[in-house]
């Protein structure tokens, strides 16, 4: 007899931000299948937005609601799960936790000691960790008997070599946990698994640069399947310019702006996280699609796009040097997967590294966008952090694989 849909074991994957909650529901198994997804946005504002997509039909349901805090968001999430008909089959909840500090690299069953350590780490990432912890606690109260698992965005970079990990400030700060951590690790782990599946183990164990380009943007240098460097550092604000984040800055700006404008540490923090990057440079939009549409008419838009692409090209060159060569270049994330112009401009002039882009393939967003004579294989691989989390939860908790019969 075929098992009913509602009886199939399900995993809820949650990605909480300061003002939003994204979720996805998967049927458990070695290859989890997404059956529904949703977003709860603009938490704390008067015009909250609630969206749900059913996996079978792909149809979106969208409505407005008042969602004053993350506790209220959990209630909305529970209602959305009920709509899917899968709420009663929930067996585990997996969370994207942005920061795991020096202690956590692998997925962890969430316990009181884990929560205590994550609270201690909250000042490392005040934009994400407090919201994530609030959601974990609220879901724990609603589902006290369902295990929750933390999957850490820093885990992929946990074993960076000292030359990449250390920050050149007094050594005592390293003992306080101040070091390069790197982020987007769940995306990078998924991309490396996909690269091995698509191109084979030898390709995945070569010299690889991964470019996760979206609202948050970073790159990683990977050799023998291990991250040896990444552009983001102690916080996700460093490295490449992003939609609203500055990327790398001269630290002397802190003192200068304090003296000349009376800027406080909190104001500086808000500037580099929320008012800089593409938005700050263009004074128009943080969305690269808007800027590409405007660059022919607005110098600021053109310069913002040029800065983003220039820094991407520069990091590709730097990481080819760090790796001692380059075999694979992988673009991913919303920009990396969909903006052919950005991929072309980041690769332009890098023929000396062995990169030869096929412009027709690039415009078509083909899986391989390098030409047949290119020494470096340039790929576009869609990322799926939620699916990677679901796989990690299944492995950690040894959840049963999907089955069509009883």
Beta strands, then each sheet from edge to edge (+ up, - down):
strand 1: 10-16
strand 2: 20-27
strand 3: 33-41
strand 4: 48-54
strand 5: 60-65
strand 6: 90-97
strand 7: 108-109
strand 8: 147-152
strand 9: 207-213
strand 10: 217-223
strand 11: 226-230
strand 12: 328-332
strand 13: 377-380
sheet 1: 5+ 4- 3+ 2- 1+ 6+ 8+ 7-
sheet 2: 11+ 10- 9+ 12+ 13+
end
